[in-house]
Amino acid sequence: MKRSVGLVVMVRMPDQSASVGHRVMACLQRRGSFNHEKMAPENFPGCLQVTCHGKLEDREDFYDALVRELREELGGNFAEDYVLGYHGQVLIETKTADKEVITFGTLVPIDFIRDLVRLDPDTGGLVYLSALQVDSLVTITDSMKQLGPNGLLAMFPDEIEAVKKGFEIFGKM
């Protein structure tokens, strides 16, 4: 059975036009064009994904895998601060006969991203998505596997649901 874990990082972005002085946004990762582990082109280049996502290794539980993936994709400082005080909560849990996926969410100040994140070289960078943009997200299709989303904001369906749930939970904070 395939098992994977992810994290949607939500941030408070300064916004003087908002009544509370900030706006909550989802910090998503854009898929890069080259995978250095496989030394091959990346599938679905330019599509969006949750902030961090990866497969569990043998005998690894979901939390340990999440911390390992945070360290690999976002850097050790981010992973350590997450463990020390920004524990996430489950946004989406999907379990079928062939896969199990848990996606967590957390809310952090924007300077947490600026000061602690060190992106993996495979990434295409970070993208901030507002609650108003969630309805613009489209489901990734097979035609995007090599050429990408052609200007669309495309994600896998379970990750779209995780982002929506993240806004439901953290969007009013």
Secondary structure, DSSP 8 states (H G I E B T S, - for coil): -EEEEEEEEEEEEE-TTSTTSEEEEEEEEEE-SEETTTTEE-SSTT-EE-SEEEE--TT--HHHHHHHHHHHHH-HHHHHHHHHH---EEEEEEE-SSEEEEEEEEEEEHHHHHHH----TTEEEEEEEEGGGGGGEEE--TTHHHH--TTSEEE-HHHHHHHHHHHHHHTT-
